[in-house]
Amino acid sequence: MDATTRTMRGRAGAAVRGVLGAVSLVGGLTWILLNLAAPRPVTDMIVGLVLTAGGLVLLMPHRVPLPGRATAAATLVAGVGGTLAGLVAQGAQLGGMWVYLVTRGWPSAWLSRAGLGGDPATARQVAEQSGWQVDVVNLAADLYFWAVAGLLVVAAAGVARRAARIPQATLQP
């Protein structure tokens, strides 16, 4: 690879890092503000803080250097792994006259199935026999959240490694 290609890739990477950092920072702060009185305050604060911290890391390459391959691997593994692990979280709701809704996914429910019936038992039975539906927007949000979480793990490991290399000054009495 020649120098011109490396320079262009470096600039493109910096531009992508800057855009994703700005979107994550503003999105995370907005998420926190919009969900201060949300029904799931702990989950929503975790999402907001992870996105905000990820945005700050991406916007400060001079303070938090990220190794390219390790960061790409960590974001890919964390994005897919975290999203799939989030399927363990299940929610069920009964509402209306009568709707039974089952959802899966964390922090956003992206897999669901529902049933409608004349009574709660029928609604639940219909829901259990129906197929699962994928919410693509929530799936993308989950993938992004977990990818940013993976990026934060790489950043924390890099900061810890740098701190371990810096010799500590000792105080003399």
SEPA-19829 format. One record per residue: residue in one letter; x, y, z of N, C-alpha, C, O in turn. Coordinates in pm, whole numbers, padded with zeros to 5 digits, always signed. Layout:
N
AXYZXYZXYZXYZ/...
***
This chain:
173
M+00085-00116+00000+00000+00000+00000+00090+00123+00000+00181+00135+00083/D+00065+00215-00093+00150+00334-00102+00105+00441-00003+00002+00428+00063/A+00184+00547+00008+00160+00652+00107+00031+00727+00081-00038+00767+00175/T-00004+00747-00046-00126+00821-00079-00249+00744-00033-00343+00803+00021/T-00249+00614-00053-00362+00532-00011-00375+00532+00140-00485+00541+00194/R-00261+00522+00209-00264+00527+00355-00317+00660+00405-00394+00663+00501/T-00276+00769+00342-00323+00902+00383-00473+00915+00362-00543+00968+00448/M-00522+00867+00249-00666+00875+00220-00745+00789+00317-00851+00830+00364/R-00696+00669+00346-00763+00582+00443-00763+00645+00582-00861+00635+00655/G-00653+00708+00618-00643+00775+00747-00742+00889+00759-00805+00906+00863/R-00755+00968+00654-00850+01079+00654-00994+01030+00656-01078+01085+00727/A-01021+00926+00579-01158+00870+00577-01192+00812+00714-01303+00831+00764/G-01097+00742+00775-01120+00687+00908-01142+00796+01011-01229+00782+01098/A-01066+00905+01003-01083+01016+01096-01220+01081+01076-01284+01121+01173/A-01263+01093+00951-01395+01152+00925-01507+01065+00979-01601+01115+01040/V-01497+00934+00957-01598+00842+01009-01597+00845+01161-01703+00849+01224/R-01480+00843+01220-01468+00848+01367-01530+00976+01421-01599+00974+01523/G-01506+01088+01353-01562+01216+01397-01714+01220+01387-01781+01268+01478/V-01767+01171+01276-01913+01172+01258-01980+01078+01358-02077+01116+01422/L-01929+00957+01371-01987+00863+01467-01973+00914+01611-02062+00894+01693/G-01861+00978+01640-01841+01035+01773-01941+01145+01803-02000+01149+01911/A-01962+01234+01707-02057+01344+01727-02200+01292+01741-02275+01337+01827/V-02236+01197+01655-02371+01140+01662-02392+01067+01795-02498+01080+01857/S-02292+00992+01839-02304+00919+01965-02310+01013+02084-02391+00993+02174/L-02227+01115+02085-02226+01210+02196-02359+01285+02206-02420+01290+02312/V-02403+01342+02096-02529+01417+02097-02646+01322+02121-02737+01355+02197/G-02644+01206+02058-02752+01108+02078-02759+01060+02222-02868+01047+02277/G-02644+01032+02283-02641+00985+02421-02692+01090+02518-02771+01059+02607/L-02647+01214+02501-02695+01321+02589-02844+01347+02570-02916+01370+02667/T-02889+01344+02446-03033+01362+02419-03113+01248+02480-03220+01271+02537/W-03062+01127+02468-03130+01011+02526-03146+01027+02677-03252+00999+02732/I-03040+01072+02742-03047+01093+02887-03153+01197+02921-03235+01176+03010/L-03150+01308+02851-03246+01416+02879-03390+01375+02852-03480+01409+02929/L-03413+01303+02744-03550+01264+02709-03605+01154+02799-03727+01138+02809/N-03518+01079+02863-03564+00965+02942-03540+00980+03091-03528+00880+03162/L-03534+01103+03140-03514+01124+03283-03629+01068+03366-03607+01018+03477/A-03750+01074+03314-03866+01023+03387-03926+00902+03315-04047+00882+03318/A-03842+00823+03252-03888+00708+03175-03928+00593+03266-03887+00590+03382/P-04007+00500+03214-04045+00384+03296-03928+00291+03329-03935+00215+03426/R-03821+00295+03249-03703+00212+03275-03581+00302+03295-03493+00304+03210/P-03574+00377+03405-03469+00478+03419-03327+00421+03422-03236+00482+03367/V-03306+00306+03485-03171+00251+03493-03122+00209+03355-03010+00242+03316/T-03205+00138+03281-03167+00095+03146-03141+00215+03057-03043+00217+02982/D-03228+00314+03064-03213+00431+02978-03089+00513+03014-03025+00569+02926/M-03055+00522+03141-02933+00592+03181-02809+00516+03136-02711+00577+03093/I-02812+00383+03144-02699+00304+03096-02678+00327+02947-02565+00349+02903/V-02786+00323+02870-02776+00347+02725-02719+00485+02698-02627+00500+02618/G-02773+00585+02764-02726+00722+02743-02580+00741+02780-02505+00806+02707/L-02539+00684+02892-02401+00698+02936-02302+00625+02845-02194+00676+02816/V-02340+00505+02799-02252+00431+02707-02236+00507+02577-02124+00521+02527/L-02345+00558+02520-02336+00633+02395-02256+00762+02413-02176+00797+02326/T-02278+00832+02524-02205+00956+02549-02056+00929+02566-01973+00998+02506/A-02021+00830+02647-01880+00796+02666-01816+00750+02536-01702+00787+02506/G-01887+00670+02458-01835+00627+02329-01812+00743+02235-01713+00747+02163/G-01904+00839+02236-01887+00959+02153-01764+01038+02193-01689+01085+02108/L-01742+01053+02324-01624+01125+02371-01496+01054+02330-01400+01119+02288/V-01493+00923+02343-01374+00846+02303-01346+00864+02154-01232+00884+02114/L-01450+00857+02074-01432+00871+01930-01388+01012+01890-01316+01029+01792/L-01430+01111+01965-01395+01249+01932-01258+01292+01986-01212+01401+01955/M-01194+01208+02065-01065+01244+02123-00955+01145+02084-00900+01077+02171/P-00922+01135+01956-00818+01038+01917-00681+01074+01974-00596+00986+01988/H-00658+01201+02006-00530+01243+02062-00516+01200+02208-00404+01188+02258/R-00627+01177+02277-00625+01136+02417-00643+00986+02435-00585+00924+02525/V-00725+00927+02347-00756+00783+02358-00730+00718+02222-00822+00706+02141/P-00607+00678+02198-00578+00611+02070-00642+00471+02068-00638+00398+02167/L-00700+00438+01957-00765+00307+01941-00692+00227+01834-00683+00271+01719/P-00640+00109+01869-00577+00025+01767-00684-00026+01670-00787-00079+01712/G-00660-00010+01542-00761-00038+01440-00819-00178+01442-00941-00195+01452/R-00733-00279+01431-00783-00417+01421-00848-00464+01551-00953-00529+01547/A-00789-00431+01663-00846-00473+01793-00981-00405+01815-01075-00467+01866/T-00991-00278+01778-01117-00206+01794-01225-00264+01702-01339-00283+01744/A-01188-00291+01578-01285-00349+01484-01333-00485+01533-01452-00515+01528/A-01240-00568+01580-01278-00700+01630-01367-00689+01753-01468-00759+01764/A-01330-00602+01846-01408-00588+01970-01548-00534+01942-01645-00580+02001/T-01558-00436+01853-01691-00381+01824-01778-00484+01752-01898-00491+01777/L-01719-00562+01664-01796-00664+01594-01843-00774+01689-01960-00810+01690/V-01751-00825+01769-01785-00932+01864-01885-00883+01968-01983-00951+01998/A-01860-00765+02024-01951-00712+02127-02087-00678+02067-02190-00701+02130/G-02088-00623+01946-02216-00588+01883-02304-00709+01860-02421-00710+01899/V-02249-00810+01797-02327-00931+01768-02352-01012+01895-02464-01055+01921/G-02248-01032+01974-02262-01112+02097-02356-01049+02197-02440-01118+02255/G-02343-00918+02219-02431-00850+02314-02576-00850+02269-02667-00868+02350/T-02596-00830+02141-02733-00831+02088-02797-00968+02103-02913-00980+02143/L-02721-01072+02072-02776-01207+02088-02795-01243+02235-02893-01308+02270/A-02702-01203+02320-02717-01229+02464-02836-01154+02521-02899-01199+02617/G-02868-01038+02464-02982-00960+02510-03115-01029+02488-03216-00989+02547/L-03117-01133+02405-03241-01207+02383-03285-01282+02507-03400-01326+02516/V-03196-01297+02604-03232-01362+02730-03338-01279+02803-03427-01333+02869/A-03327-01146+02790-03424-01057+02856-03558-01066+02784-03568-01036+02665/Q-03660-01106+02857-03793-01123+02799-03894-01041+02878-03886-01031+03000/G-03987-00984+02807-04095-00910+02871-04228-00958+02816-04236-01002+02701/A-04332-00951+02898-04466-00989+02854-04565-00888+02909-04554-00843+03023/Q-04661-00852+02826-04762-00754+02865-04898-00804+02822-04913-00868+02718/L-04997-00772+02904-05135-00800+02871-05206-00666+02869-05197-00589+02965/G-05275-00638+02763-05339-00507+02756-05465-00510+02673-05497-00607+02604/G-05535-00401+02682-05655-00383+02601-05758-00489+02627-05768-00541+02738/M-05834-00521+02526-05940-00621+02536-05911-00735+02441-05988-00740+02346/W-05833-00812+02445-05716-00857+02515-05605-00877+02414-05622-00944+02312/V-05493-00819+02444-05373-00835+02363-05262-00885+02454-05240-00831+02563/Y-05194-00987+02410-05080-01041+02484-04956-01020+02398-04951-01065+02283/L-04857-00954+02452-04736-00919+02378-04614-00974+02451-04596-00950+02571/V-04529-01047+02379-04403-01100+02433-04291-01035+02354-04292-01033+02231/T-04192-00980+02427-04078-00915+02362-03948-00973+02415-03942-01024+02527/R-03845-00964+02332-03711-01008+02371-03610-00907+02320-03629-00845+02215/G-03502-00891+02396-03394-00801+02359-03364-00704+02471-03453-00661+02544/W-03234-00669+02483-03194-00568+02580-03076-00491+02523-02984-00555+02471/P-03073-00363+02530-03162-00272+02600-03290-00240+02525-03385-00190+02586/S-03296-00268+02396-03420-00244+02320-03480-00378+02281-03410-00468+02234/A-03610-00390+02299-03678-00513+02257-03689-00511+02105-03756-00425+02048/W-03624-00606+02039-03625-00607+01893-03690-00733+01834-03699-00746+01712/L-03732-00822+01918-03798-00943+01872-03928-00956+01950-03928-00949+02073/S-04039-00975+01880-04167-00979+01951-04267-01068+01878-04254-01099+01760/R-04368-01106+01955-04483-01175+01899-04604-01139+01985-04591-01114+02105/A-04719-01137+01922-04839-01091+01993-04959-01174+01950-04959-01239+01846/G-05062-01169+02035-05186-01238+02005-05304-01158+02058-05294-01088+02158/L-05414-01171+01989-05538-01101+02023-05644-01205+02049-05659-01300+01973/G-05720-01187+02158-05824-01284+02191-05936-01222+02272-05926-01107+02316/G-06042-01297+02292-06158-01251+02368-06136-01253+02517-06212-01193+02592/D-06031-01323+02563-05996-01327+02705-05844-01342+02714-05778-01375+02616/P-05788-01318+02834-05642-01324+02847-05580-01458+02808-05474-01461+02747/A-05644-01567+02842-05588-01699+02811-05582-01722+02660-05484-01776+02609/T-05687-01682+02590-05689-01698+02444-05584-01609+02380-05516-01652+02287/A-05571-01485+02427-05471-01394+02372-05331-01451+02390-05248-01443+02299/R-05304-01507+02506-05172-01565+02530-05149-01687+02440-05040-01704+02385/Q-05249-01770+02426-05235-01889+02342-05210-01849+02196-05127-01909+02129/V-05281-01748+02147-05261-01701+02009-05119-01644+01994-05053-01668+01893/A-05074-01570+02095-04938-01513+02089-04833-01623+02085-04736-01613+02010/E-04851-01726+02165-04753-01834+02169-04750-01914+02039-04650-01980+02010/Q-04857-01911+01963-04862-01982+01836-04820-01895+01718-04798-01946+01608/S-04809-01765+01741-04772-01675+01631-04621-01675+01612-04545-01719+01698/G-04578-01624+01498-04436-01617+01467-04372-01493+01526-04439-01395+01557/W-04240-01499+01541-04165-01385+01592-04149-01280+01483-04131-01314+01366/Q-04156-01153+01522-04138-01041+01430-04012-00965+01472-03990-00943+01592/V-03931-00924+01376-03808-00851+01404-03832-00702+01380-03880-00663+01273/D-03800-00621+01479-03804-00475+01466-03663-00431+01425-03572-00428+01507/V-03648-00398+01297-03516-00370+01241-03451-00247+01304-03330-00245+01325/V-03530-00145+01334-03475-00023+01394-03418-00052+01533-03307-00011+01564/N-03494-00123+01617-03444-00159+01749-03326-00256+01741-03236-00250+01825/L-03326-00344+01642-03212-00434+01623-03086-00353+01590-02980-00380+01646/A-03098-00255+01502-02984-00169+01468-02938-00090+01590-02818-00074+01612/A-03032-00042+01670-02996+00032+01791-02922-00058+01890-02824-00014+01951/D-02966-00181+01905-02897-00276+01994-02756-00306+01944-02661-00306+02021/L-02744-00332+01815-02612-00359+01758-02518-00241+01781-02402-00261+01817/Y-02567-00120+01761-02485-00001+01780-02446+00016+01927-02330+00044+01958/F-02542-00002+02017-02514+00010+02160-02404-00086+02202-02307-00046+02266/W-02418-00213+02164-02319-00313+02205-02184-00292+02137-02080-00321+02195/A-02185-00243+02012-02058-00212+01945-01985-00100+02017-01863-00106+02033/V-02058+00003+02060-01996+00112+02135-01945+00060+02270-01839+00104+02316/A-02017-00031+02332-01970-00090+02457-01838-00164+02434-01747-00155+02516/G-01827-00237+02324-01701-00304+02290-01589-00206+02266-01475-00230+02307/L-01619-00095+02200-01521+00010+02177-01471+00067+02310-01352+00094+02326/L-01562+00084+02406-01523+00136+02538-01432+00038+02612-01342+00080+02685/V-01454-00090+02594-01367-00190+02657-01225-00180+02600-01128-00185+02675/V-01214-00164+02468-01082-00149+02406-01016-00020+02454-00897-00019+02485/A-01093+00088+02462-01038+00216+02508-00990+00206+02652-00883+00255+02686/A-01070+00142+02737-01030+00127+02878-00905+00042+02890-00817+00073+02971/A-00895-00064+02812-00775-00149+02815-00653-00070+02768-00544-00085+02825/G-00669+00012+02666-00558+00094+02617-00512+00196+02719-00392+00217+02737/V-00607+00261+02787-00573+00359+02890-00504+00290+03007-00406+00342+03061/A-00554+00173+03046-00492+00099+03156-00350+00055+03119-00260+00061+03202/R-00331+00013+02996-00198-00029+02950-00100+00088+02950+00015+00074+02990/R-00149+00205+02905-00062+00324+02906-00028+00366+03048+00086+00404+03075/A-00125+00358+03139-00100+00396+03278+00000+00302+03344+00078+00344+03429/A-00002+00175+03305+00092+00078+03362+00234+00103+03314+00330+00072+03385/R+00249+00160+03194+00382+00187+03139+00446+00313+03197+00568+00325+03196/I+00366+00405+03247+00418+00531+03300+00475+00505+03439+00403+00458+03527/P+00602+00534+03460+00660+00511+03593+00600+00608+03694+00583+00727+03666/Q+00569+00557+03808+00510+00637+03915+00621+00708+03992+00721+00647+04029/A+00600+00836+04014+00698+00912+04093+00680+00879+04240+00567+00867+04288/T+00789+00864+04309+00781+00835+04451+00816+00961+04530+00904+01038+04491/L+00747+00980+04639+00773+01095+04724+00885+01060+04821+00881+00955+04885/Q+00982+01148+04832+01091+01126+04926+01065+01210+05051+01029+01327+05039/P+01083+01152+05169+01059+01230+05291+01165+01335+05315+01158+01408+05414/
***
